[in-house]
Amino acid sequence: MIIVADRGVNSKSNLCEIKKAGYEYIVAARLKNMNTTVKKAIFDDAGYKATGDDKDSLRVKSIDYDNIVELEDGSKVHPGIFQ
Protein backbone atom coordinates (compact mmCIF):
# COMPACT_ATOMS: atom_id res chain seq x y z
CA MET A 1 0.00 0.00 0.00
CA ILE A 2 1.17 3.52 -0.78
CA ILE A 3 -0.34 6.39 1.21
CA VAL A 4 -1.08 9.50 -0.89
CA ALA A 5 -1.88 12.65 1.08
CA ASP A 6 -1.75 16.43 1.10
CA ARG A 7 0.65 18.53 3.16
CA GLY A 8 -1.40 17.98 6.32
CA VAL A 9 0.17 14.53 6.72
CA ASN A 10 3.63 15.76 5.75
CA SER A 11 5.03 16.06 9.27
CA LYS A 12 8.27 14.48 10.41
CA SER A 13 6.66 12.21 12.95
CA ASN A 14 3.84 11.14 10.57
CA LEU A 15 6.29 10.15 7.83
CA CYS A 16 8.37 8.15 10.29
CA GLU A 17 5.28 6.36 11.62
CA ILE A 18 4.13 5.53 8.09
CA LYS A 19 7.52 3.97 7.31
CA LYS A 20 7.62 2.12 10.65
CA ALA A 21 4.26 0.57 9.76
CA GLY A 22 5.80 -0.73 6.53
CA TYR A 23 4.08 1.60 4.07
CA GLU A 24 5.40 3.88 1.34
CA TYR A 25 4.11 7.42 0.89
CA ILE A 26 3.56 10.23 -1.58
CA VAL A 27 2.82 13.60 0.00
CA ALA A 28 2.58 17.13 -1.34
CA ALA A 29 5.37 19.56 -0.51
CA ARG A 30 5.96 23.24 -1.16
CA LEU A 31 8.31 23.79 -4.07
CA LYS A 32 9.85 26.81 -2.36
CA ASN A 33 10.99 24.53 0.50
CA MET A 34 12.83 22.12 -1.84
CA ASN A 35 16.58 22.32 -2.31
CA THR A 36 18.12 23.84 -5.45
CA THR A 37 18.92 20.47 -7.02
CA VAL A 38 15.28 19.35 -6.84
CA LYS A 39 14.02 22.69 -8.19
CA LYS A 40 16.40 22.50 -11.16
CA ALA A 41 15.27 18.93 -11.92
CA ILE A 42 11.60 19.95 -11.86
CA PHE A 43 12.09 22.87 -14.26
CA ASP A 44 14.38 20.91 -16.62
CA ASP A 45 12.28 19.58 -19.51
CA ALA A 46 14.52 16.52 -19.91
CA GLY A 47 13.09 13.29 -18.57
CA TYR A 48 9.40 14.19 -18.72
CA LYS A 49 7.18 11.60 -20.41
CA ALA A 50 3.72 12.25 -21.85
CA THR A 51 0.86 10.09 -20.58
CA GLY A 52 -1.04 10.33 -23.86
CA ASP A 53 -0.65 11.12 -27.55
CA ASP A 54 -2.17 14.60 -27.74
CA LYS A 55 -0.46 17.90 -26.97
CA ASP A 56 -2.56 18.40 -23.82
CA SER A 57 -1.64 15.08 -22.19
CA LEU A 58 -0.13 15.11 -18.72
CA ARG A 59 3.68 14.97 -18.56
CA VAL A 60 5.32 13.21 -15.62
CA LYS A 61 8.84 12.72 -14.35
CA SER A 62 10.27 10.85 -11.39
CA ILE A 63 12.84 12.70 -9.29
CA ASP A 64 14.81 10.94 -6.58
CA TYR A 65 14.76 12.82 -3.29
CA ASP A 66 16.50 11.68 -0.13
CA ASN A 67 14.19 12.83 2.66
CA ILE A 68 16.04 13.31 5.95
CA VAL A 69 13.93 14.60 8.82
CA GLU A 70 14.83 16.09 12.17
CA LEU A 71 12.73 14.72 15.03
CA GLU A 72 11.51 16.63 18.07
CA ASP A 73 14.47 15.36 20.12
CA GLY A 74 16.91 16.85 17.58
CA SER A 75 17.98 13.54 16.05
CA LYS A 76 18.02 13.21 12.28
CA VAL A 77 16.68 10.12 10.52
CA HIS A 78 15.94 8.94 7.03
CA PRO A 79 12.29 7.78 7.14
CA GLY A 80 13.21 4.70 5.11
CA ILE A 81 15.76 3.47 7.66
CA PHE A 82 14.66 2.18 11.06
CA GLN A 83 16.32 -0.26 13.44
ABEGO torsion letter per residue (X at the ends): XBBBBBAAABBAAAAAAAAAAGBBBBBBBBAAABBAAAAAAAABABGBBBABABAABBBBBBBBBBBBBBBAAGBBBBAABBX
